[in-house]
């Protein structure tokens, strides 16, 4: 996954002096936050992380902003009973992200763009942003919570975008790296139930109950992935986020 990153602005491949010069130039850094999540037998647990990192890679190439090492296995607590889907709880994710933001602030960054690849990380990232709001400007770019992107998904598929947009995620992954997909048809008898998922969230978000309700981890649209739609969605997300980054950078310019 990380070996496919193409941007010349990927921090682990730079010296600290090169990073310093880039920070002086753009005053910004991109931080991907993703998780290991279950996608039944059709997608690898790294699907959402793959999509998040690919989006960040393109954003870094198009904007010239530094790309940080990703925060992987984020707030995956709802999926903790599925093998391979380990993740920190909300408070830990919040603290780690806040520490990273403060560190970049101390190095001269004025802005951190957090690209959220996990639907369930929103509360942790919002809390982290509030903790550092007097230290550095943080913008959270979360396509699964973005009204414009979700409207696009609904318009393109004709299906309301509920919760973790699984059909969209799997379609994007299929367009990015087919090695994360499996040649196995989805079982139509195991259709997701968005209302049951919302009820589960209201009633305490117990991981064991989630696994009983959704034994494949799929709680929404179970249709076969569409790589053509996935490519279109990916390009729209990158364009939308790049515009938001440019808007904030321009507004914060001296």
Backbone bond lengths (Angstrom), bond angles and torsions (degrees), N, CA, C in turn:
res aa  C-N    CA-C-N  psi(-1)  N-CA   C-N-CA  omega(-1)  CA-C   N-CA-C  phi
1 X - - - 1.461 - - 1.527 111.07 -
2 X 1.333 116.41 -53.96 1.462 119.98 -177.80 1.524 111.73 -73.24
3 X 1.340 116.53 -25.58 1.466 119.29 -179.51 1.521 112.17 -69.67
4 X 1.334 117.04 -16.69 1.466 120.32 -179.25 1.527 112.76 -90.29
5 X 1.328 117.46 -2.65 1.467 120.29 179.78 1.525 109.50 -64.65
6 X 1.325 116.67 127.14 1.464 122.08 -173.21 1.527 114.15 -104.03
7 X 1.324 117.43 -20.05 1.460 118.56 -175.82 1.529 111.53 -60.31
8 X 1.334 117.42 139.10 1.467 119.87 174.89 1.525 112.12 -75.55
9 X 1.336 116.45 -1.45 1.464 121.52 -176.11 1.523 112.76 -103.66
10 X 1.340 117.87 19.87 1.461 121.82 -179.44 1.522 108.65 -77.43
11 X 1.309 117.05 115.65 1.463 122.85 -170.89 1.535 113.92 -52.98
12 X 1.349 120.89 -45.38 1.472 119.05 -178.37 1.526 114.45 -59.72
13 X 1.328 118.14 -18.92 1.460 120.80 -179.80 1.527 112.47 -95.29
14 X 1.324 117.23 2.04 1.460 121.56 -176.50 1.522 110.84 -110.33
15 X 1.324 116.87 155.41 1.460 120.62 170.26 1.521 108.42 -78.35
16 X 1.317 116.23 163.90 1.461 117.70 -179.29 1.527 111.20 -66.29
17 X 1.334 116.84 -28.54 1.465 119.35 177.74 1.527 110.98 -70.38
18 X 1.334 116.47 -37.16 1.467 119.76 176.16 1.525 110.60 -66.15
19 X 1.326 116.16 -39.04 1.467 120.00 176.06 1.523 110.71 -62.63
20 X 1.316 116.42 -42.54 1.465 120.90 -179.42 1.523 111.17 -60.45
21 X 1.332 116.63 -42.57 1.463 120.18 179.54 1.523 111.11 -65.69
22 X 1.323 116.84 -38.98 1.460 120.41 179.11 1.525 111.40 -66.80
23 X 1.328 116.53 -40.17 1.465 120.13 177.91 1.520 110.51 -64.05
24 X 1.311 117.14 -39.87 1.463 120.46 177.56 1.525 111.57 -61.95
25 X 1.340 115.50 -34.36 1.462 120.05 -176.74 1.527 112.70 -78.01
26 X 1.331 117.47 -44.45 1.470 119.56 -173.53 1.524 114.45 -108.47
27 X 1.345 116.61 -18.37 1.474 121.87 -178.29 1.532 112.36 59.16
28 X 1.340 116.95 21.53 1.461 119.98 -172.72 1.522 111.90 -139.89
29 X 1.330 114.70 161.67 1.466 121.11 174.33 1.525 108.10 -150.69
30 X 1.329 115.99 146.26 1.467 122.47 176.65 1.522 108.38 -102.80
31 X 1.343 116.63 130.05 1.467 121.43 178.88 1.531 108.94 -121.54
32 X 1.333 118.44 111.38 1.467 120.34 175.69 1.528 110.57 -78.41
33 X 1.324 116.53 138.62 1.465 121.81 174.29 1.528 107.29 -127.50
34 X 1.322 116.72 117.07 1.459 120.38 -175.52 1.518 110.28 -139.19
35 X 1.329 115.99 173.51 1.460 120.81 -175.32 1.514 111.17 -140.19
36 X 1.332 115.10 162.47 1.456 121.76 170.25 1.529 107.58 -91.10
37 X 1.327 116.93 122.27 1.461 121.31 -173.72 1.530 110.68 -136.58
38 X 1.349 117.55 149.83 1.467 120.20 -178.37 1.525 112.56 -81.06
39 X 1.324 115.97 137.73 1.464 121.92 175.31 1.529 109.86 -132.41
40 X 1.326 115.21 45.40 1.447 120.42 178.18 1.516 112.45 58.85
41 X 1.331 115.64 -145.04 1.461 121.07 179.65 1.519 112.50 -94.02
42 X 1.328 117.23 0.71 1.467 119.09 -173.38 1.524 113.74 -99.48
43 X 1.338 117.11 -20.51 1.459 119.70 -178.57 1.514 112.33 -137.28
44 X 1.337 116.73 145.48 1.463 121.68 177.89 1.526 110.66 -68.21
45 X 1.333 116.31 160.00 1.463 119.91 -178.18 1.529 111.96 -68.14
46 X 1.329 117.17 -14.79 1.460 120.23 179.87 1.514 114.51 -93.12
47 X 1.330 118.41 14.17 1.467 121.62 -176.72 1.526 112.24 -57.08
48 X 1.335 117.48 -50.75 1.467 119.17 -177.01 1.524 111.25 -67.53
49 X 1.341 117.16 -34.51 1.464 120.27 177.04 1.525 110.67 -66.93
50 X 1.338 116.74 -41.17 1.464 121.23 177.26 1.523 110.79 -56.83
51 X 1.327 116.36 -48.66 1.463 120.76 -178.32 1.525 111.05 -64.40
52 X 1.331 116.97 -42.59 1.464 121.40 -179.26 1.526 111.17 -61.54
53 X 1.323 116.93 -47.54 1.463 120.73 -176.97 1.527 110.79 -68.27
54 X 1.339 117.04 -37.06 1.466 120.05 177.54 1.527 110.92 -63.89
55 X 1.329 117.13 -40.95 1.466 121.37 177.28 1.524 110.10 -62.12
56 X 1.333 116.64 -45.55 1.468 120.88 -179.47 1.527 111.49 -64.00
57 X 1.317 116.44 -39.19 1.462 120.98 178.95 1.525 110.61 -59.01
58 X 1.330 116.52 -48.28 1.460 120.20 179.42 1.523 111.85 -65.39
59 X 1.332 116.39 -40.43 1.467 119.77 178.49 1.521 110.81 -60.48
60 X 1.323 116.42 -42.84 1.461 120.46 179.74 1.522 110.94 -63.89
61 X 1.334 116.85 -40.92 1.464 119.94 179.30 1.527 111.55 -65.64
62 X 1.325 116.51 -39.21 1.463 119.86 -175.43 1.521 113.20 -79.93
63 X 1.329 117.24 -28.72 1.466 120.05 -176.23 1.521 113.42 -103.87
64 X 1.341 117.55 -16.75 1.456 120.54 -177.26 1.513 113.87 77.91
65 X 1.342 117.35 9.68 1.463 122.11 -178.42 1.531 109.74 -84.97
66 X 1.323 116.51 142.74 1.462 121.84 177.55 1.526 111.43 -57.23
67 X 1.330 115.54 142.29 1.457 121.77 175.53 1.517 108.97 -110.40
68 X 1.325 116.03 119.23 1.459 121.95 -178.75 1.528 111.30 -78.64
69 X 1.323 114.92 161.75 1.459 120.72 169.15 1.528 108.00 -58.80
70 X 1.333 119.11 134.90 1.465 120.15 -175.61 1.522 113.55 -71.43
71 X 1.322 114.78 149.01 1.460 121.56 169.85 1.526 105.44 -89.65
72 X 1.333 116.74 99.11 1.460 120.98 -177.18 1.528 111.40 -92.46
73 X 1.344 114.60 166.52 1.464 121.25 -177.04 1.517 110.01 49.49
74 X 1.309 115.19 57.82 1.454 121.19 -179.99 1.506 112.03 -72.47
75 X 1.323 118.44 -139.40 1.456 122.22 -172.32 1.530 110.17 -75.69
76 X 1.335 115.99 71.78 1.464 121.65 -177.19 1.521 112.18 -97.05
77 X 1.334 117.17 17.94 1.462 121.06 -176.12 1.530 113.62 -51.26
78 X 1.365 121.10 -39.97 1.464 119.55 179.86 1.522 113.18 -59.66
79 X 1.334 116.98 -21.60 1.454 120.79 -175.30 1.525 112.23 -108.31
80 X 1.322 117.06 13.91 1.455 121.18 -173.26 1.515 115.23 -62.84
81 X 1.334 118.67 -18.35 1.462 120.50 -179.59 1.529 111.72 -86.48
82 X 1.324 117.75 -6.99 1.463 121.33 177.44 1.525 108.71 -90.98
83 X 1.327 116.98 130.08 1.463 121.60 -176.14 1.526 111.68 -55.51
84 X 1.334 114.84 132.69 1.458 121.11 179.05 1.511 114.88 89.11
85 X 1.333 116.90 -12.89 1.468 120.55 -174.72 1.524 111.55 -98.55
86 X 1.317 116.51 58.40 1.461 120.96 178.01 1.519 109.49 -82.85
87 X 1.327 116.04 145.09 1.455 119.47 179.14 1.508 111.79 -163.44
88 X 1.320 116.06 156.76 1.456 121.52 -179.42 1.522 110.92 -77.95
89 X 1.333 115.84 155.96 1.458 120.73 176.56 1.527 110.22 -76.55
90 X 1.322 114.78 169.45 1.458 120.82 -172.29 1.520 112.97 -55.15
91 X 1.328 117.54 -46.57 1.459 120.30 -177.15 1.517 112.80 -61.97
92 X 1.328 116.97 -37.81 1.456 120.92 179.63 1.528 111.11 -69.17
93 X 1.337 116.71 -44.39 1.465 120.17 178.12 1.524 110.01 -60.87
94 X 1.321 115.83 -43.60 1.468 120.89 178.45 1.527 110.98 -57.43
95 X 1.328 117.36 -46.60 1.468 121.17 -178.01 1.524 111.82 -66.23
96 X 1.340 116.77 -42.99 1.467 120.36 -179.27 1.524 110.71 -62.64
97 X 1.329 116.81 -47.32 1.466 120.27 -178.87 1.524 110.69 -64.96
98 X 1.333 117.36 -40.41 1.465 120.26 178.38 1.526 110.79 -62.76
99 X 1.334 117.26 -41.43 1.471 120.72 178.30 1.526 111.38 -62.77
100 X 1.327 116.82 -42.01 1.462 120.65 178.91 1.524 110.50 -62.62
101 X 1.315 116.71 -43.77 1.470 120.63 179.62 1.527 111.22 -62.38
102 X 1.326 116.74 -42.73 1.473 119.72 179.00 1.524 110.81 -64.46
103 X 1.326 116.63 -38.62 1.466 119.99 179.50 1.523 110.60 -62.19
104 X 1.325 116.92 -45.12 1.464 119.52 179.13 1.523 111.36 -66.94
105 X 1.321 116.80 -33.54 1.466 119.61 176.03 1.521 110.27 -62.03
106 X 1.337 116.15 -42.26 1.458 120.43 179.10 1.516 113.31 -66.27
107 X 1.337 116.90 -20.63 1.465 121.42 179.30 1.524 112.77 -91.97
108 X 1.335 115.80 0.81 1.459 119.36 175.85 1.508 115.84 109.16
109 X 1.333 118.16 1.14 1.466 120.40 177.79 1.529 110.14 -73.37
110 X 1.310 115.36 141.19 1.461 120.68 174.90 1.522 111.54 -101.72
111 X 1.345 116.33 -20.43 1.462 121.11 -174.90 1.523 110.45 -140.59
112 X 1.326 115.03 139.64 1.464 121.44 170.94 1.524 107.49 -121.80
113 X 1.316 115.81 125.85 1.462 121.25 175.90 1.525 107.80 -102.08
114 X 1.330 116.24 109.03 1.462 121.02 179.25 1.524 108.32 -93.94
115 X 1.319 116.37 117.72 1.462 120.87 177.21 1.523 107.81 -97.24
116 X 1.323 115.36 112.79 1.460 122.34 -173.84 1.527 109.83 -92.79
117 X 1.320 116.36 115.02 1.459 120.26 179.63 1.508 113.85 -97.22
118 X 1.333 117.79 -2.31 1.462 121.16 -176.41 1.522 110.26 -118.96
119 X 1.312 116.85 126.49 1.464 121.18 -178.76 1.524 111.82 -58.23
120 X 1.324 117.23 -33.01 1.465 120.98 -172.75 1.522 114.50 -89.06
121 X 1.320 118.18 5.42 1.466 120.17 -179.12 1.523 113.26 -92.32
122 X 1.313 118.12 -2.94 1.466 121.57 -170.81 1.528 113.14 -55.75
123 X 1.329 117.69 -49.44 1.463 120.34 -176.40 1.524 111.06 -62.93
124 X 1.328 116.89 -42.34 1.465 120.48 -179.87 1.524 111.05 -63.66
125 X 1.327 117.22 -42.57 1.465 120.50 -178.15 1.520 111.50 -71.91
126 X 1.320 117.04 -37.63 1.469 119.78 176.05 1.529 110.62 -61.70
127 X 1.327 116.39 -40.85 1.467 120.46 179.12 1.525 111.04 -66.63
128 X 1.330 116.54 -41.17 1.468 120.31 177.92 1.523 110.57 -61.74
129 X 1.324 116.68 -41.25 1.459 121.03 179.50 1.526 110.88 -61.77
130 X 1.323 116.99 -41.28 1.469 120.09 178.77 1.528 111.26 -65.53
131 X 1.322 116.97 -36.09 1.472 120.26 -178.24 1.524 112.68 -65.73
132 X 1.320 117.42 -28.81 1.474 120.02 -175.24 1.526 112.23 -111.40
133 X 1.330 117.70 11.21 1.468 119.99 -172.21 1.522 113.42 -62.61
134 X 1.338 117.84 -23.75 1.468 120.19 178.77 1.532 111.73 -90.12
135 X 1.324 116.22 -3.24 1.468 121.05 -176.71 1.520 112.49 -107.11
136 X 1.333 115.88 -40.17 1.466 120.91 -174.87 1.526 109.10 -156.02
137 X 1.323 116.49 150.85 1.463 121.08 176.68 1.524 109.36 -81.80
138 X 1.316 116.33 126.40 1.460 121.75 179.29 1.524 108.99 -119.86
139 X 1.321 115.93 129.23 1.458 120.85 174.11 1.518 108.27 -118.09
140 X 1.330 116.11 125.07 1.458 121.30 179.62 1.523 108.93 -96.84
141 X 1.317 115.88 122.23 1.458 122.52 179.28 1.525 107.46 -107.87
142 X 1.323 116.26 99.68 1.465 121.75 -173.91 1.520 109.11 -121.95
143 X 1.323 117.13 97.85 1.463 119.35 -173.13 1.522 112.63 -65.01
144 X 1.320 118.46 -28.54 1.462 119.96 -179.30 1.528 112.58 -74.58
145 X 1.330 117.01 -10.96 1.462 121.45 175.89 1.528 111.71 -114.55
146 X 1.314 117.59 -0.66 1.463 122.06 -176.35 1.535 110.02 -82.32
147 X 1.331 115.86 124.06 1.469 119.76 -175.44 1.523 112.37 -61.42
148 X 1.321 116.20 -41.01 1.465 119.39 -178.11 1.526 111.21 -64.27
149 X 1.320 116.65 -43.34 1.462 120.31 -179.44 1.522 111.10 -69.20
150 X 1.317 116.69 -41.92 1.467 119.44 179.67 1.528 110.77 -66.17
151 X 1.336 116.63 -34.87 1.467 119.78 176.11 1.523 110.57 -64.35
152 X 1.331 116.06 -38.62 1.460 120.36 177.02 1.527 110.61 -62.26
153 X 1.330 116.48 -43.27 1.466 120.58 179.72 1.527 110.43 -60.70
154 X 1.336 116.18 -45.21 1.457 120.07 -179.53 1.524 111.35 -65.26
155 X 1.348 116.74 -41.60 1.463 120.34 -179.57 1.526 111.41 -66.56
156 X 1.320 115.84 -37.08 1.472 120.54 -175.97 1.524 112.36 -77.92
157 X 1.334 116.88 -33.45 1.462 120.08 -174.99 1.523 113.33 -104.29
158 X 1.341 116.62 -20.06 1.451 119.76 -177.08 1.511 113.29 77.03
159 X 1.334 116.31 9.37 1.463 121.80 -178.94 1.524 109.02 -121.83
160 X 1.351 118.54 129.89 1.464 119.61 177.89 1.523 111.48 -55.00
161 X 1.326 116.20 137.18 1.465 121.58 -179.11 1.522 108.95 -84.13
162 X 1.327 117.05 101.82 1.461 122.10 -178.50 1.527 110.42 -103.16
163 X 1.329 115.66 138.19 1.457 120.88 170.78 1.511 114.11 48.77
164 X 1.322 115.46 -137.75 1.463 122.20 177.75 1.529 107.92 -70.37
165 X 1.309 116.55 108.86 1.479 121.83 -171.52 1.524 109.96 -70.68
166 X 1.316 116.18 79.86 1.463 121.06 -168.86 1.528 113.12 -67.02
167 X 1.317 117.27 -42.09 1.468 119.14 178.26 1.524 110.22 -61.78
168 X 1.337 116.64 -41.47 1.468 121.01 179.38 1.527 110.85 -65.68
169 X 1.331 116.94 -44.15 1.464 121.25 179.09 1.530 111.54 -60.86
170 X 1.318 116.21 -48.10 1.459 120.39 -178.55 1.529 111.38 -66.00
171 X 1.331 116.18 -35.57 1.464 119.96 178.04 1.524 110.69 -67.10
172 X 1.345 116.70 -41.93 1.463 119.75 177.45 1.521 110.87 -63.43
173 X 1.324 116.21 -45.37 1.468 119.97 -179.67 1.527 110.82 -59.77
174 X 1.332 116.70 -40.10 1.464 120.71 179.84 1.522 111.60 -64.40
175 X 1.339 116.36 -28.83 1.468 120.00 179.52 1.526 112.19 -84.51
176 X 1.345 117.12 -17.92 1.471 121.28 -176.73 1.520 111.94 -95.58
177 X 1.341 116.26 -50.45 1.468 120.47 -175.66 1.526 108.85 -154.16
178 X 1.313 116.67 104.74 1.460 121.36 -175.52 1.523 112.89 -67.68
179 X 1.330 117.46 -14.59 1.464 119.09 179.81 1.525 111.86 -67.83
180 X 1.339 116.94 -15.07 1.464 120.75 177.62 1.530 111.64 -86.46
181 X 1.322 117.04 -4.16 1.452 121.36 -177.86 1.527 110.24 -107.47
182 X 1.327 115.81 159.04 1.455 121.60 177.55 1.529 109.26 -121.79
183 X 1.323 115.92 142.08 1.467 120.49 -179.62 1.521 109.01 -81.11
184 X 1.316 115.28 72.31 1.460 119.87 -179.11 1.522 108.60 -144.21
185 X 1.313 116.04 126.42 1.460 120.17 -177.74 1.523 110.36 -69.77
186 X 1.318 115.27 147.43 1.453 120.43 175.95 1.526 109.92 -72.46
187 X 1.307 116.29 144.83 1.458 121.89 179.69 1.527 108.79 -80.26
188 X 1.341 119.28 112.20 1.470 120.47 -177.29 1.521 112.97 -64.37
189 X 1.333 117.46 -18.05 1.463 120.01 179.43 1.520 111.57 -74.45
190 X 1.329 116.18 -18.04 1.465 119.66 -178.03 1.525 110.00 -107.68
191 X 1.280 115.59 62.91 1.458 119.95 -179.74 1.527 109.62 -80.21
192 X 1.308 115.28 143.65 1.455 119.81 177.80 1.516 111.01 -69.51
193 X 1.297 116.08 157.71 1.461 122.02 179.64 1.523 108.30 -128.92
194 X 1.345 118.01 96.44 1.471 120.79 -177.28 1.523 113.26 -56.65
195 X 1.341 117.15 -37.29 1.462 119.15 -179.16 1.527 110.77 -67.20
196 X 1.323 117.20 -38.94 1.463 120.42 176.85 1.520 110.40 -63.85
197 X 1.330 116.79 -36.06 1.466 120.30 178.61 1.522 110.68 -67.34
198 X 1.331 116.99 -41.91 1.471 119.66 178.26 1.525 110.72 -64.02
199 X 1.331 116.65 -39.79 1.464 120.16 177.84 1.520 110.31 -63.75
200 X 1.330 116.56 -39.80 1.472 120.62 177.79 1.521 110.52 -60.68
201 X 1.319 117.86 -41.00 1.464 121.15 179.67 1.526 110.81 -65.44
202 X 1.318 117.02 -39.04 1.469 120.48 -179.01 1.524 111.78 -69.16
203 X 1.316 117.21 -25.17 1.465 121.14 -171.87 1.516 114.05 -102.64
204 X 1.309 117.20 25.63 1.455 119.99 171.40 1.510 116.95 109.40
205 X 1.331 118.60 -8.74 1.462 122.06 175.06 1.534 113.27 58.46
206 X 1.305 115.89 44.69 1.464 120.14 -179.93 1.531 110.13 -71.73
207 X 1.350 118.62 122.00 1.469 121.08 -177.81 1.527 113.67 -60.03
208 X 1.339 117.34 -38.33 1.461 120.15 -179.17 1.528 110.84 -64.13
209 X 1.320 115.88 -40.78 1.467 119.38 179.01 1.526 110.40 -67.68
210 X 1.323 116.74 -36.67 1.464 120.00 178.37 1.529 110.05 -59.73
211 X 1.317 116.63 -44.81 1.462 120.86 -178.71 1.529 111.80 -64.06
212 X 1.332 116.79 -31.23 1.464 119.80 177.85 1.526 111.05 -74.12
213 X 1.336 115.72 -39.50 1.462 120.12 179.53 1.523 111.80 -70.18
214 X 1.333 115.18 -38.89 1.469 120.66 -174.63 1.533 109.04 -131.23
215 X 1.326 117.59 78.77 1.470 120.55 -174.39 1.523 114.42 -62.57
216 X 1.331 117.89 -18.71 1.462 120.65 176.33 1.528 111.98 -97.94
217 X 1.334 116.65 -1.71 1.460 120.23 -177.72 1.507 113.54 81.37
218 X 1.334 118.06 -3.74 1.463 122.45 -177.19 1.520 109.37 -97.05
219 X 1.350 115.89 115.91 1.459 119.88 -174.09 1.521 113.22 -111.87
220 X 1.345 118.07 -3.67 1.466 118.14 -177.89 1.523 110.66 -126.79
221 X 1.320 118.02 -124.13 1.459 122.37 -172.25 1.531 111.41 -76.61
222 X 1.346 118.48 116.35 1.464 120.66 -174.22 1.528 114.72 -94.34
223 X 1.331 118.85 15.25 1.466 119.63 -175.87 1.525 112.73 -66.34
224 X 1.320 114.66 161.67 1.462 120.20 179.15 1.531 110.35 -63.03
225 X 1.329 118.05 142.49 1.469 121.07 178.81 1.526 111.52 -60.86
226 X 1.330 115.77 145.56 1.462 122.91 179.84 1.528 108.16 -121.86
227 X 1.337 118.93 98.62 1.466 120.80 -176.30 1.521 113.94 -61.42
228 X 1.341 117.52 -29.33 1.472 120.14 178.24 1.527 109.75 -66.15
229 X 1.326 115.80 -46.82 1.464 120.00 175.13 1.524 110.40 -63.45
230 X 1.334 116.64 -39.71 1.463 120.33 179.86 1.515 112.45 -59.81
231 X 1.319 117.10 -41.26 1.464 121.41 178.35 1.522 110.88 -66.03
232 X 1.319 116.60 -42.99 1.468 120.76 177.93 1.524 110.61 -61.45
233 X 1.319 116.47 -44.53 1.462 121.00 -179.86 1.519 110.90 -63.60
234 X 1.328 116.65 -44.77 1.463 121.32 179.33 1.527 110.76 -56.85
235 X 1.317 117.06 -47.79 1.462 121.07 -178.83 1.527 110.97 -63.48
236 X 1.322 117.54 -38.71 1.464 120.82 178.84 1.521 111.63 -67.13
237 X 1.326 116.92 -39.99 1.465 120.30 178.37 1.522 110.27 -63.17
238 X 1.325 117.18 -46.80 1.464 120.92 -179.97 1.525 110.59 -60.59
239 X 1.323 117.27 -46.56 1.467 121.05 -179.63 1.527 110.80 -61.31
240 X 1.331 116.27 -44.77 1.469 121.51 -178.41 1.528 111.28 -64.52
241 X 1.328 117.18 -46.11 1.461 120.86 -179.20 1.528 111.90 -68.64
242 X 1.329 117.27 -38.25 1.469 120.20 178.62 1.524 110.49 -61.84
243 X 1.334 116.57 -38.59 1.463 120.64 177.99 1.526 110.74 -66.13
244 X 1.338 117.16 -40.14 1.465 120.43 178.51 1.529 110.76 -65.81
245 X 1.318 116.85 -40.74 1.465 120.35 178.02 1.524 110.97 -63.29
246 X 1.313 116.49 -43.11 1.458 120.61 179.45 1.517 110.98 -63.71
247 X 1.331 116.42 -39.68 1.461 121.06 -179.96 1.525 111.24 -62.74
248 X 1.332 117.05 -45.31 1.463 120.09 -179.93 1.520 110.78 -68.55
249 X 1.324 117.41 -40.69 1.465 120.74 -179.40 1.521 110.93 -64.03
250 X 1.337 116.59 -39.86 1.464 120.87 179.10 1.517 111.00 -67.96
251 X 1.347 115.68 -41.27 1.465 119.79 -179.72 1.516 111.55 -65.05
252 X 1.349 116.58 -32.11 1.464 120.07 -178.11 1.503 114.16 -91.42
253 X 1.343 117.13 0.00 1.466 120.00 -178.46 1.512 110.82 -71.31
254 X 1.343 118.31 143.65 1.455 121.24 -179.86 1.518 111.25 -68.66
